[in-house]
Amino acid sequence: MIDKLIKKIEELLNSEISSYKMAKDSGVPYSLISDYRNGKRKIENITLQVANKLIKYTEELKMRNYGCC
C-alpha cells in the first residue's frame, strides 16, 4: 500500500503541474516540492503530513479531470 502511495506522489511530482501551483493548491511549501522534484529530498523520507496533503491533492485533480462529484 505504501508503495502505491509513493508511486502516486512520484507521478504528481513528475507531472507538468508547476511547483508553484502544486504548492498553492496542496498547502505543501514550495521549497519542499522543489526539493523532492530536484532530488534534494527522497520521497521515501516524506513526512506523513506532507504525503497526506499531496495524496489529497492528487484525488482533487482526479475529480476535476473526470468531472466527478
N, C-alpha and C positions, 0 to 999 in steps of 0.2 A: 504493500500500500504506500509506504513512504517513497518507494522508487517511482510510483505513478505521480505522486505529488511533485517530486523533484523534476520529473520529465515535463510536467505541465509548466512549472516555473521556468525551466530552461527554454521551452518553446516560447513563452511570453517574452523572456529576455532576448531571444533571438529574432523576435518579430520586428516588423517595420515601425512599430509604435515608438515614438520618440521617448527618450528618457524623461524629458520634461513632462509630457502628457501622462506618462505612466505614473510618475511621482505625484503629480497633481490629482489624478483620478483615484489612485490607490491609497494615498496617505503615507506612502513609504518615501523617506527622504531621497532626493535626487542623488546625493552623494553615494548612498548605498546602492541604488540601482546602477549607477555608473561604475562603481567598484565591482559589482557582480558581472556586469557586461564586459568590463576590461580585464577580468581575471585577477583583480587585486584581492578579491574575496572568493572563497569557494562556496558554491551553492550548498554543498553538503554540510557546511557550518552555519547555515542560515538560522536565525532565531525563529522560534515558533510564532512569535508575534508578527514578524515580517512575512514569514511563509503564509500565515493565515490571511494577511492583507492582500498578498499577491494572488492567492488562490481565489479569494472572493472577487478580486478584480477580473480574473480570467472568466469566472462564472458570469459576471455582469456583461463582459464583452460577448460571451456566447449568447446570452439572452438578447442582446441588442442586434447581433448579426443574424439571428434566426427569427427575430420578431416574436419571440416567446413572451408570454405574460403581458 
